[in-house]
Amino acid sequence: LDVHGGHAHIPATAQLTVYRLVQEALTNTLKHTPAGTRATVRIQCSTAAVTVDVTDSGPRPPHPRPAAAPSGHGIPGMRERSAAYGGTLWAGPLPDGGWAVRTRLLLDSGEAAARATAPA
């Protein structure tokens, strides 16, 4: 785990979103890679955004992972969480093996937090 920048100013809802994104990415590493795979989590905090980068050292997949139907879990769920903060999520294999999940949450003067906590 590598965290850069102060995070005291980040709203609790955004902190929880980062926690859940990292949790899901690491769960996917455990589920889809062999024993001994290493994972790295990097979080960059600024006044405007939080960037999350989770990579693993798993083997290069012989074929792309099948796309899951949007169910609120896995990669589709991570995309939804990122979108609630005006962000996008990229997840996919790395050229030399392993897998990466990358997102950036925008902390635009509290508007994103209101969207994330507003009733549907």
Contacts in CASP RR format, 6 or more apart in sequence:
PFRMAT RR
TARGET T0000
AUTHOR 0000-0000-0000
METHOD contacts of the structure
MODEL  1
LDVHGGHAHIPATAQLTVYRLVQEALTNTLKHTPAGTRATVRIQCSTAAV
TVDVTDSGPRPPHPRPAAAPSGHGIPGMRERSAAYGGTLWAGPLPDGGWA
VRTRLLLDSGEAAARATAPA
1 41 0 8 1.000
1 43 0 8 1.000
2 40 0 8 1.000
2 41 0 8 1.000
2 42 0 8 1.000
2 43 0 8 1.000
3 42 0 8 1.000
3 43 0 8 1.000
3 45 0 8 1.000
4 42 0 8 1.000
4 43 0 8 1.000
4 44 0 8 1.000
4 45 0 8 1.000
5 44 0 8 1.000
5 45 0 8 1.000
5 46 0 8 1.000
6 45 0 8 1.000
7 15 0 8 1.000
7 43 0 8 1.000
7 45 0 8 1.000
7 50 0 8 1.000
9 47 0 8 1.000
10 18 0 8 1.000
10 45 0 8 1.000
10 50 0 8 1.000
10 107 0 8 1.000
11 107 0 8 1.000
11 110 0 8 1.000
11 113 0 8 1.000
13 113 0 8 1.000
13 116 0 8 1.000
13 117 0 8 1.000
14 50 0 8 1.000
14 85 0 8 1.000
14 105 0 8 1.000
14 107 0 8 1.000
14 112 0 8 1.000
14 113 0 8 1.000
14 116 0 8 1.000
17 81 0 8 1.000
17 82 0 8 1.000
17 84 0 8 1.000
17 85 0 8 1.000
17 105 0 8 1.000
17 116 0 8 1.000
18 43 0 8 1.000
18 50 0 8 1.000
18 52 0 8 1.000
18 105 0 8 1.000
20 81 0 8 1.000
21 52 0 8 1.000
21 54 0 8 1.000
21 78 0 8 1.000
21 81 0 8 1.000
21 82 0 8 1.000
21 89 0 8 1.000
21 101 0 8 1.000
21 103 0 8 1.000
22 41 0 8 1.000
22 43 0 8 1.000
22 52 0 8 1.000
22 54 0 8 1.000
24 73 0 8 1.000
24 74 0 8 1.000
24 77 0 8 1.000
24 78 0 8 1.000
25 39 0 8 1.000
25 41 0 8 1.000
25 54 0 8 1.000
25 78 0 8 1.000
25 91 0 8 1.000
25 101 0 8 1.000
26 39 0 8 1.000
26 41 0 8 1.000
26 54 0 8 1.000
27 74 0 8 1.000
28 74 0 8 1.000
28 75 0 8 1.000
28 99 0 8 1.000
28 101 0 8 1.000
29 37 0 8 1.000
29 39 0 8 1.000
29 54 0 8 1.000
29 56 0 8 1.000
29 58 0 8 1.000
29 99 0 8 1.000
32 65 0 8 1.000
32 99 0 8 1.000
33 56 0 8 1.000
33 58 0 8 1.000
33 59 0 8 1.000
33 98 0 8 1.000
33 99 0 8 1.000
34 58 0 8 1.000
34 59 0 8 1.000
37 56 0 8 1.000
37 57 0 8 1.000
37 58 0 8 1.000
38 56 0 8 1.000
38 57 0 8 1.000
39 54 0 8 1.000
39 55 0 8 1.000
39 56 0 8 1.000
39 57 0 8 1.000
40 53 0 8 1.000
40 54 0 8 1.000
40 55 0 8 1.000
40 56 0 8 1.000
41 52 0 8 1.000
41 53 0 8 1.000
41 54 0 8 1.000
42 51 0 8 1.000
42 52 0 8 1.000
42 53 0 8 1.000
42 54 0 8 1.000
43 50 0 8 1.000
43 51 0 8 1.000
43 52 0 8 1.000
43 53 0 8 1.000
44 50 0 8 1.000
44 51 0 8 1.000
44 53 0 8 1.000
47 107 0 8 1.000
48 106 0 8 1.000
48 107 0 8 1.000
48 108 0 8 1.000
49 104 0 8 1.000
49 105 0 8 1.000
49 106 0 8 1.000
49 107 0 8 1.000
50 104 0 8 1.000
50 105 0 8 1.000
50 107 0 8 1.000
51 102 0 8 1.000
51 103 0 8 1.000
51 104 0 8 1.000
51 105 0 8 1.000
52 101 0 8 1.000
52 102 0 8 1.000
52 103 0 8 1.000
52 104 0 8 1.000
52 105 0 8 1.000
53 100 0 8 1.000
53 101 0 8 1.000
53 102 0 8 1.000
54 100 0 8 1.000
54 101 0 8 1.000
54 102 0 8 1.000
55 94 0 8 1.000
55 98 0 8 1.000
55 99 0 8 1.000
55 100 0 8 1.000
55 101 0 8 1.000
56 98 0 8 1.000
56 99 0 8 1.000
56 100 0 8 1.000
57 97 0 8 1.000
57 98 0 8 1.000
58 97 0 8 1.000
58 98 0 8 1.000
58 99 0 8 1.000
59 97 0 8 1.000
59 98 0 8 1.000
60 93 0 8 1.000
60 94 0 8 1.000
60 96 0 8 1.000
60 97 0 8 1.000
60 98 0 8 1.000
61 93 0 8 1.000
61 97 0 8 1.000
61 99 0 8 1.000
64 93 0 8 1.000
65 92 0 8 1.000
65 93 0 8 1.000
68 74 0 8 1.000
68 75 0 8 1.000
68 76 0 8 1.000
69 76 0 8 1.000
70 76 0 8 1.000
70 77 0 8 1.000
71 77 0 8 1.000
72 80 0 8 1.000
75 89 0 8 1.000
75 91 0 8 1.000
75 101 0 8 1.000
78 89 0 8 1.000
78 91 0 8 1.000
78 101 0 8 1.000
78 103 0 8 1.000
79 88 0 8 1.000
79 89 0 8 1.000
82 88 0 8 1.000
82 89 0 8 1.000
82 103 0 8 1.000
82 104 0 8 1.000
82 105 0 8 1.000
83 89 0 8 1.000
84 112 0 8 1.000
84 115 0 8 1.000
84 116 0 8 1.000
85 105 0 8 1.000
85 106 0 8 1.000
85 107 0 8 1.000
85 112 0 8 1.000
85 113 0 8 1.000
85 115 0 8 1.000
85 116 0 8 1.000
86 105 0 8 1.000
86 106 0 8 1.000
86 108 0 8 1.000
86 112 0 8 1.000
87 103 0 8 1.000
87 104 0 8 1.000
87 105 0 8 1.000
87 106 0 8 1.000
88 103 0 8 1.000
88 104 0 8 1.000
89 101 0 8 1.000
89 102 0 8 1.000
89 103 0 8 1.000
90 100 0 8 1.000
90 101 0 8 1.000
90 102 0 8 1.000
90 103 0 8 1.000
91 99 0 8 1.000
91 100 0 8 1.000
91 101 0 8 1.000
91 102 0 8 1.000
92 99 0 8 1.000
92 100 0 8 1.000
92 101 0 8 1.000
93 99 0 8 1.000
93 100 0 8 1.000
94 100 0 8 1.000
105 112 0 8 1.000
106 112 0 8 1.000
END
